Amino acid sequence: MTTLILLIAHAPLAQALRDCALHVFPDCADALRAYDVQADAAPEASLEGASALLADAADRPVLVLADIFGATPCNIARRLVEGRGNARLVTGLNLPMLLRAVSYRSEALDLLVQRALIGGTQGVMQVAVTPHIPLPHLHDQDPHDH
């Protein structure tokens, strides 16, 4: 059985990432849903809206991908997967993670989680630049960076 993938993120990220995935994998529309948490929405209303996207998936495995750990979308997602044995939650959603998850959506749920995590982490890297183009000085709140 194909896993249903639910994206839940700060608006408009979830729908934008879904659109990107559909651009690459147009056949995944039935397996990929998105819920954008609006800035002014009450958490309970967002929970209801996201729950409605899973109403027809009671027996189906579900992978929920949320954008930021501890933020409202993630907290809503945690409530969605609580008590649901066939659901998993992964945070730190990025496009490489999503594309990997969509690619392997027919695999077992726990293996799919591992593939999504690998896709997300392997998609983050520093790209070498040519020597004549200097990197900008970054202020990343390092206490040793003055």
C-alpha positions in Angstrom: 0.0 0.0 0.0 1.3 3.4 -0.9 2.1 5.8 2.0 0.2 9.0 2.1 2.5 12.0 2.6 1.1 15.0 4.4 3.1 18.3 4.3 2.3 20.7 7.1 4.2 24.0 7.2 3.9 27.7 7.6 1.9 29.2 4.7 2.6 29.1 1.8 5.4 26.5 2.1 3.5 23.3 2.2 1.5 23.9 -1.0 4.6 25.3 -2.7 6.6 22.2 -1.9 3.7 20.0 -3.1 3.6 21.9 -6.4 7.4 21.3 -6.8 7.0 17.6 -6.2 4.1 17.4 -8.7 6.3 19.1 -11.2 8.9 16.3 -10.9 6.5 13.4 -10.1 3.1 14.3 -11.7 1.8 10.8 -10.8 2.1 11.4 -7.1 -0.9 13.7 -6.7 -3.1 11.1 -4.9 -0.3 10.3 -2.4 0.7 13.9 -1.5 -1.4 16.4 0.5 -0.5 19.8 1.9 -1.7 21.9 4.7 -0.5 25.5 5.1 -0.8 26.8 8.6 -1.9 30.4 8.4 -0.2 33.0 10.7 -3.4 34.1 12.3 -5.1 30.8 12.6 -5.9 29.2 15.9 -4.1 26.0 16.5 -7.3 24.1 17.0 -8.7 25.3 13.7 -5.4 24.3 12.0 -5.6 20.9 13.6 -9.2 20.4 12.3 -8.1 21.4 8.8 -5.1 19.1 8.7 -7.2 16.3 10.2 -9.7 16.6 7.4 -6.9 15.8 4.9 -6.4 12.4 6.7 -10.1 11.6 7.1 -10.1 9.0 4.3 -6.7 7.5 5.3 -7.6 5.5 8.5 -5.9 2.3 7.3 -3.3 3.8 5.2 0.3 4.5 6.3 1.0 8.2 6.7 4.2 10.1 6.7 3.8 13.7 8.0 6.6 16.1 7.0 6.7 19.4 9.0 8.9 22.4 8.5 10.4 23.4 11.9 10.6 21.3 15.1 8.7 23.0 17.9 6.8 25.5 15.7 3.0 25.4 15.4 2.9 23.3 12.3 5.0 20.6 14.0 3.0 20.7 17.2 -0.2 20.2 15.1 1.5 17.4 13.2 2.5 15.7 16.5 -1.2 15.7 17.5 -2.1 14.2 14.2 0.2 11.2 14.5 -0.3 10.6 18.3 -2.0 7.2 18.9 -1.8 6.4 15.2 0.4 3.3 14.8 0.8 3.7 11.1 1.9 7.3 11.1 5.3 8.9 11.5 6.4 12.5 11.8 9.7 14.0 10.4 10.6 17.7 10.8 13.1 19.8 8.9 11.2 19.5 5.7 13.1 20.5 2.6 12.7 19.7 -1.1 15.3 17.0 -1.3 13.6 15.2 1.6 10.2 15.5 -0.1 11.4 14.2 -3.4 13.1 11.2 -1.8 10.0 10.4 0.2 7.8 10.7 -2.9 10.2 8.5 -4.9 10.0 5.7 -2.3 6.4 6.1 -1.1 5.6 2.4 -1.9 8.2 1.1 0.6 7.4 0.2 4.2 6.7 3.3 6.4 9.8 2.9 8.7 12.1 2.5 5.7 10.4 5.5 4.0 11.2 7.6 7.1 14.9 6.6 6.8 14.9 7.5 3.1 13.3 10.9 3.8 15.9 11.7 6.5 18.8 10.7 4.2 17.4 12.7 1.4 17.0 15.8 3.6 20.4 15.6 5.1 22.3 14.7 1.9 20.6 17.6 0.1 22.3 20.1 2.4 25.9 20.9 1.4 28.3 23.7 0.7 29.0 24.1 -2.9 32.5 25.0 -3.9 32.9 28.4 -5.6 35.6 29.5 -8.0 38.6 31.1 -6.3 38.0 34.6 -7.8 34.5 34.9 -6.3 34.9 35.3 -2.5 32.2 34.0 -0.2 30.3 36.7 1.7 31.1 37.2 5.3 28.3 35.4 7.2 27.0 36.6 10.5 25.6 33.4 12.0 25.6 34.6 15.6 28.8 32.8 16.4 30.1 34.4 19.6 33.6 34.4 18.2 32.5 36.2 15.0 33.1 40.0 15.6 
